[in-house]
Every structure is written in C-alpha cells, then in structure tokens.
Amino acid sequence: MAAAAALTAIRDGNNIERSVRSIDESGAGTGPFDPIAVFYDGQDVAGAAKVLNAEEGISSTKYGLLTRVVGLLASLGSLTETAPASDTASSGLNGRLQRISQRLTSLIALVPAALTSLGNFKVSLQEDAFGTYETVAASQTAQPLGATGATGDYIKKLIIIPAATNAGNVALLDNATSISVFVTGTLADLTPIVIDIGAYSVSGAWKITTGANVSVVAFGNFT
C-alpha cells in the first residue's frame, strides 16, 4: 500500500505532547512512521527530537537533518518576538525583520521634508560656516565683531580698504590682546588689501581698531 502522511504524537524533553508530521510507510496507520517535520511553537522541540530518535529509532542521518531544522526554526524566533533595542543587539530573525521595518518606516517619514516643491530630492553643497561678515568704519576703537562676540569666535580674513594713500593703522584684538595687521605708510594706490587670519579667539570677542582713512571688512563666525 502507498505511504501516506500522518501525525504522530510524541513527548518533548519537558514531557509535553507534540505533533510530528510523518510519513506512514504502511499507508494503514500502523507504521513504521518516518518523521518529516516538527511543529515548532517556541517550546523544547530539540527535546522532542531526542525522544523521537530514542523511541522511533530513526537513522542518524535523518536525526541530524531534523535537529538542524529544529535549530533553524529556533533561530527564526517567535512570530510575536519583540524587535531588538538597537541595530546590533542579538535577536531572532523575526525580531530583526521588525527592527529593519521600524528603521525603514523612520527613513520614509523623512522623505517629504527632503523633497522640493516639484518632488525632487534636495541637493546642496556644503555650507561655508564662516561666511558671516562685519564692517568696521574708519577711526573706530576696539569695535567688537558680532553682536557681542565671545571666546571661540572664528575670524577667517580681513579686507583692508584704504580711502587715502596715507591710510591709518589697523589692529586686530583678541579681547584685550592687540595684534597689528596693517601699519600706516605711503600707499602706491588704493587697492584693497586681503589679510588671511584663520584663528579662533582665546580670551573673548574679536575686535577691530581702525585709524583715519581706512575701513575693514571682517569675515568669520562671530557671536
């Protein structure tokens, strides 16, 4: 008689009855039964495999395959497994898939804000963090750069703009520490002079002092 599928009741390592899908080789419900799958429900299915091996006398090859299937099912995790707390935390496959789903949902939520009015993704070049500028007129004494200025402010460069060939001096101050950056003299012409600085203040606001007939444009990041 042809073999037929059947369910065989066994007890696992916790003495709980489990159902094993088997092939009834007699086709009459009398056996012998050849197990082909174990219904995994989060319990000790590995224990069930051991009982099955001892009581049904299946071959070592079949037992090895069965235990590998059991191991695979265990690694899948419960259908209601909680997603891991982080992307790298240990988890079964179901929990890992939940975590991936959560991350994709968060990513998709960011898309609308990243689109232009025409539905294209916004693309921008890196912004220049030191693009702020301040102007300092002639004959100013210790004018702060920025609303108040503070320690840690960055000054990128100065543009000295003479109004006469005998333009006065220009000094850069780190709070009270004065640094001469332009000394008066007889200029050949009134071409603006660019002075690269590239420094952070260490004692307070950057300040500029200008003499007669000379103004300054300062570029940087000022508080």
C-alpha positions as a LaTeX table, in Angstrom:
\begin{tabular}{lrrr}
\hline
Residue & $x$ (\AA) & $y$ (\AA) & $z$ (\AA) \\
\hline
Met1 & 0.00 & 0.00 & 0.00 \\
Ala2 & 1.27 & 3.52 & $-0.77$ \\
Ala3 & 2.76 & 5.59 & 2.03 \\
Ala4 & 0.55 & 8.32 & 3.49 \\
Ala5 & 1.09 & 11.47 & 5.57 \\
Ala6 & 0.09 & 11.22 & 9.22 \\
Leu7 & 0.55 & 13.00 & 12.54 \\
Thr8 & 2.50 & 11.23 & 15.26 \\
Ala9 & 2.16 & 12.30 & 18.90 \\
Ile10 & 5.41 & 12.43 & 20.87 \\
Arg11 & 6.53 & 14.00 & 24.13 \\
Asp12 & 9.31 & 16.53 & 24.27 \\
Gly13 & 12.06 & 17.00 & 26.88 \\
Asn14 & 9.54 & 18.75 & 29.13 \\
Asn15 & 7.15 & 15.80 & 28.85 \\
Ile16 & 4.73 & 17.89 & 26.79 \\
Glu17 & 2.97 & 16.17 & 23.91 \\
Arg18 & 3.93 & 17.46 & 20.45 \\
Ser19 & 2.75 & 16.67 & 16.95 \\
Val20 & 5.20 & 15.44 & 14.35 \\
Arg21 & 4.24 & 15.22 & 10.69 \\
Ser22 & 5.34 & 11.82 & 9.49 \\
Ile23 & 5.12 & 9.51 & 6.53 \\
Asp24 & 3.24 & 6.30 & 7.39 \\
Glu25 & 5.11 & 3.83 & 5.22 \\
Ser26 & 2.42 & 1.17 & 5.62 \\
Gly27 & $-0.36$ & 3.51 & 4.48 \\
Ala28 & $-2.62$ & 1.85 & 7.05 \\
Gly29 & $-1.81$ & 3.91 & 10.11 \\
Thr30 & 0.27 & 1.15 & 11.63 \\
Gly31 & 3.74 & 2.42 & 10.71 \\
Pro32 & 6.61 & 2.44 & 10.52 \\
Phe33 & 6.49 & 6.26 & 10.71 \\
Asp34 & 9.17 & 8.37 & 9.02 \\
Pro35 & 9.19 & 11.91 & 10.57 \\
Ile36 & 9.50 & 14.79 & 8.10 \\
Ala37 & 8.75 & 17.92 & 10.17 \\
Val38 & 8.23 & 19.16 & 13.71 \\
Phe39 & 5.60 & 21.79 & 14.50 \\
Tyr40 & 7.60 & 24.46 & 16.33 \\
Asp41 & 5.72 & 26.57 & 18.88 \\
Gly42 & 8.54 & 28.05 & 20.92 \\
Gln43 & 8.87 & 25.04 & 23.25 \\
Asp44 & 11.63 & 22.46 & 23.65 \\
Val45 & 11.48 & 20.95 & 20.16 \\
Ala46 & 15.09 & 19.85 & 20.46 \\
Gly47 & 13.93 & 17.66 & 23.36 \\
Ala48 & 11.20 & 16.28 & 21.13 \\
Ala49 & 13.80 & 15.33 & 18.54 \\
Lys50 & 15.78 & 13.45 & 21.14 \\
Val51 & 12.70 & 11.49 & 22.27 \\
Leu52 & 11.82 & 10.78 & 18.68 \\
Asn53 & 15.30 & 9.50 & 18.00 \\
Ala54 & 15.19 & 7.17 & 21.01 \\
Glu55 & 11.63 & 5.86 & 20.67 \\
Glu56 & 11.17 & 5.69 & 16.90 \\
Gly57 & 14.70 & 4.59 & 16.09 \\
Ile58 & 15.19 & 6.92 & 13.11 \\
Ser59 & 18.57 & 6.89 & 11.41 \\
Ser60 & 21.39 & 9.20 & 12.48 \\
Thr61 & 21.22 & 10.93 & 9.09 \\
Lys62 & 17.53 & 11.72 & 9.48 \\
Tyr63 & 18.02 & 12.73 & 13.10 \\
Gly64 & 20.84 & 15.09 & 12.13 \\
Leu65 & 18.62 & 16.70 & 9.49 \\
Leu66 & 15.75 & 17.01 & 11.93 \\
Thr67 & 17.84 & 18.68 & 14.62 \\
Arg68 & 19.17 & 21.15 & 12.05 \\
Val69 & 15.61 & 22.02 & 11.08 \\
Val70 & 14.78 & 22.45 & 14.76 \\
Gly71 & 17.78 & 24.75 & 15.17 \\
Leu72 & 16.72 & 26.79 & 12.16 \\
Leu73 & 13.19 & 27.17 & 13.49 \\
Ala74 & 14.52 & 28.27 & 16.86 \\
Ser75 & 16.70 & 30.93 & 15.21 \\
Leu76 & 13.68 & 32.36 & 13.42 \\
Gly77 & 12.18 & 33.44 & 16.72 \\
Ser78 & 8.56 & 33.62 & 17.75 \\
Leu79 & 6.06 & 35.30 & 15.43 \\
Thr80 & 5.44 & 37.81 & 18.23 \\
Glu81 & 9.13 & 38.36 & 19.03 \\
Thr82 & 9.92 & 41.92 & 20.12 \\
Ala83 & 12.28 & 43.93 & 17.92 \\
Pro84 & 15.77 & 44.34 & 19.46 \\
Ala85 & 16.52 & 47.64 & 21.18 \\
Ser86 & 19.35 & 48.50 & 18.78 \\
Asp87 & 20.54 & 47.61 & 15.29 \\
Thr88 & 23.32 & 45.41 & 16.69 \\
Ala89 & 21.54 & 43.72 & 19.62 \\
Ser90 & 21.04 & 39.95 & 19.44 \\
Ser91 & 17.70 & 38.80 & 18.06 \\
Gly92 & 15.90 & 36.07 & 16.18 \\
Leu93 & 15.10 & 36.58 & 12.53 \\
Asn94 & 11.55 & 37.79 & 13.20 \\
Gly95 & 12.76 & 40.38 & 15.69 \\
Arg96 & 15.48 & 41.50 & 13.28 \\
Leu97 & 12.94 & 41.94 & 10.49 \\
Gln98 & 10.79 & 44.04 & 12.82 \\
Arg99 & 13.78 & 46.24 & 13.59 \\
Ile100 & 14.51 & 46.69 & 9.87 \\
Ser101 & 10.86 & 47.54 & 9.28 \\
Gln102 & 10.97 & 50.16 & 12.03 \\
Arg103 & 14.10 & 51.74 & 10.57 \\
Leu104 & 12.60 & 51.83 & 7.08 \\
Thr105 & 9.46 & 53.46 & 8.46 \\
Ser106 & 11.59 & 56.16 & 10.13 \\
Leu107 & 13.55 & 56.71 & 6.92 \\
Ile108 & 10.41 & 57.01 & 4.80 \\
Ala109 & 9.00 & 59.58 & 7.25 \\
Leu110 & 11.99 & 61.84 & 6.47 \\
Val111 & 11.40 & 61.80 & 2.72 \\
Pro112 & 8.69 & 64.52 & 2.47 \\
Ala113 & 10.93 & 67.11 & 4.13 \\
Ala114 & 13.77 & 66.22 & 1.77 \\
Leu115 & 11.74 & 66.96 & $-1.37$ \\
Thr116 & 11.43 & 70.19 & $-3.33$ \\
Ser117 & 8.05 & 71.59 & $-4.36$ \\
Leu118 & 8.44 & 69.66 & $-7.63$ \\
Gly119 & 9.02 & 66.37 & $-5.83$ \\
Asn120 & 12.78 & 66.18 & $-6.40$ \\
Phe121 & 15.31 & 65.42 & $-3.67$ \\
Lys122 & 17.08 & 68.49 & $-2.36$ \\
Val123 & 20.81 & 68.53 & $-3.01$ \\
Ser124 & 23.03 & 71.27 & $-1.58$ \\
Leu125 & 26.74 & 71.99 & $-1.46$ \\
Gln126 & 28.48 & 72.17 & 1.89 \\
Glu127 & 27.72 & 75.49 & 3.51 \\
Asp128 & 30.52 & 77.85 & 4.47 \\
Ala129 & 30.24 & 78.13 & 8.25 \\
Phe130 & 32.47 & 81.21 & 8.16 \\
Gly131 & 30.53 & 83.29 & 5.65 \\
Thr132 & 29.43 & 85.99 & 8.13 \\
Tyr133 & 30.97 & 89.39 & 7.68 \\
Glu134 & 31.20 & 92.59 & 9.70 \\
Thr135 & 32.13 & 96.09 & 8.51 \\
Val136 & 34.24 & 98.46 & 10.56 \\
Ala137 & 34.39 & 102.11 & 9.57 \\
Ala138 & 37.46 & 104.35 & 9.82 \\
Ser139 & 38.57 & 105.75 & 13.18 \\
Gln140 & 36.92 & 103.05 & 15.33 \\
Thr141 & 38.35 & 101.81 & 18.62 \\
Ala142 & 38.02 & 98.13 & 19.62 \\
Gln143 & 34.75 & 97.55 & 17.76 \\
Pro144 & 33.50 & 94.01 & 18.58 \\
Leu145 & 32.84 & 91.64 & 15.69 \\
Gly146 & 29.37 & 90.17 & 16.08 \\
Ala147 & 26.54 & 91.25 & 18.36 \\
Thr148 & 28.66 & 90.77 & 21.48 \\
Gly149 & 31.48 & 88.45 & 20.47 \\
Ala150 & 32.81 & 85.62 & 22.62 \\
Thr151 & 35.72 & 83.27 & 23.22 \\
Gly152 & 35.84 & 80.68 & 20.44 \\
Asp153 & 34.69 & 83.01 & 17.67 \\
Tyr154 & 36.47 & 82.38 & 14.36 \\
Ile155 & 37.97 & 85.04 & 12.11 \\
Lys156 & 38.78 & 83.94 & 8.58 \\
Lys157 & 40.17 & 87.02 & 6.90 \\
Leu158 & 40.21 & 90.83 & 6.78 \\
Ile159 & 39.90 & 93.12 & 3.80 \\
Ile160 & 41.64 & 96.43 & 4.46 \\
Ile161 & 40.10 & 99.24 & 2.38 \\
Pro162 & 42.21 & 102.42 & 2.30 \\
Ala163 & 40.50 & 105.70 & 1.42 \\
Ala164 & 43.76 & 107.62 & 1.02 \\
Thr165 & 47.40 & 106.72 & 0.37 \\
Asn166 & 48.21 & 107.78 & 3.92 \\
Ala167 & 45.63 & 105.47 & 5.48 \\
Gly168 & 45.96 & 104.81 & 9.21 \\
Asn169 & 46.84 & 101.63 & 11.11 \\
Val170 & 44.59 & 98.61 & 11.65 \\
Ala171 & 44.78 & 96.40 & 14.75 \\
Leu172 & 43.00 & 93.11 & 15.48 \\
Leu173 & 42.26 & 92.43 & 19.14 \\
Asp174 & 41.54 & 89.11 & 20.85 \\
Asn175 & 39.55 & 90.82 & 23.59 \\
Ala176 & 42.33 & 92.98 & 25.08 \\
Thr177 & 45.29 & 91.47 & 23.23 \\
Ser178 & 46.16 & 93.72 & 20.30 \\
Ile179 & 47.76 & 92.42 & 17.08 \\
Ser180 & 48.90 & 94.87 & 14.39 \\
Val181 & 47.76 & 93.67 & 10.99 \\
Phe182 & 48.28 & 96.84 & 8.93 \\
Val183 & 50.77 & 99.63 & 9.61 \\
Thr184 & 50.35 & 103.05 & 8.03 \\
Gly185 & 52.63 & 104.21 & 5.26 \\
Thr186 & 52.53 & 105.78 & 1.85 \\
Leu187 & 50.49 & 103.50 & $-0.40$ \\
Ala188 & 51.08 & 103.37 & $-4.13$ \\
Asp189 & 47.31 & 103.13 & $-4.76$ \\
Leu190 & 44.02 & 102.43 & $-3.01$ \\
Thr191 & 43.73 & 98.74 & $-3.90$ \\
Pro192 & 42.08 & 96.78 & $-1.04$ \\
Ile193 & 44.45 & 94.51 & 0.89 \\
Val194 & 43.39 & 90.98 & 1.86 \\
Ile195 & 44.85 & 89.53 & 5.07 \\
Asp196 & 44.17 & 85.86 & 5.84 \\
Ile197 & 43.88 & 85.11 & 9.57 \\
Gly198 & 42.18 & 81.74 & 10.22 \\
Ala199 & 42.14 & 81.80 & 14.03 \\
Tyr200 & 39.80 & 81.25 & 16.98 \\
Ser201 & 39.69 & 83.79 & 19.80 \\
Val202 & 41.02 & 82.52 & 23.13 \\
Ser203 & 40.17 & 85.34 & 25.55 \\
Gly204 & 36.98 & 86.98 & 24.30 \\
Ala205 & 35.44 & 88.76 & 21.35 \\
Trp206 & 37.41 & 89.66 & 18.27 \\
Lys207 & 37.65 & 93.45 & 17.92 \\
Ile208 & 38.97 & 95.87 & 15.30 \\
Thr209 & 40.62 & 99.24 & 15.75 \\
Thr210 & 41.00 & 101.42 & 12.65 \\
Gly211 & 42.91 & 104.63 & 12.02 \\
Ala212 & 41.91 & 107.51 & 9.79 \\
Asn213 & 41.09 & 106.91 & 6.13 \\
Val214 & 40.91 & 103.13 & 6.44 \\
Ser215 & 37.95 & 100.76 & 6.88 \\
Val216 & 37.76 & 96.98 & 7.27 \\
Val217 & 35.50 & 94.10 & 6.26 \\
Ala218 & 35.99 & 91.08 & 8.55 \\
Phe219 & 34.84 & 87.56 & 7.60 \\
Gly220 & 34.29 & 84.76 & 10.08 \\
Asn221 & 31.87 & 83.26 & 12.56 \\
Phe222 & 31.02 & 85.84 & 15.20 \\
Thr223 & 28.70 & 85.56 & 18.20 \\
\hline
\end{tabular}
